[in-house]
Amino acid sequence: MFSLNKLYQSKRHRFYSTMGLRLLNQEQAITIDQELFNEYQFSVDQLMELAGLSCAHAVHKCSS
């Protein structure tokens, strides 16, 4: 069975690259979502698919 905890323990040295990562607050995330919906005409389904793809890439990168 897949375990994020085991993945983290086995690949601990790879997580240093996220130390400088800047996180968004809720207001910033809403603003970005609104821009993607209105200006670029993304649908909720498209954004969810891209989010899932990004997660899959991150897990693959950490586990290989």
Secondary structure, DSSP 8 states (H G I E B T S, - for coil): ---HHHHHHHTGGGGGGGTT-----HHHHHHHHHHHHHTS---HHHHHHHHHHHHHHHHHHHH-
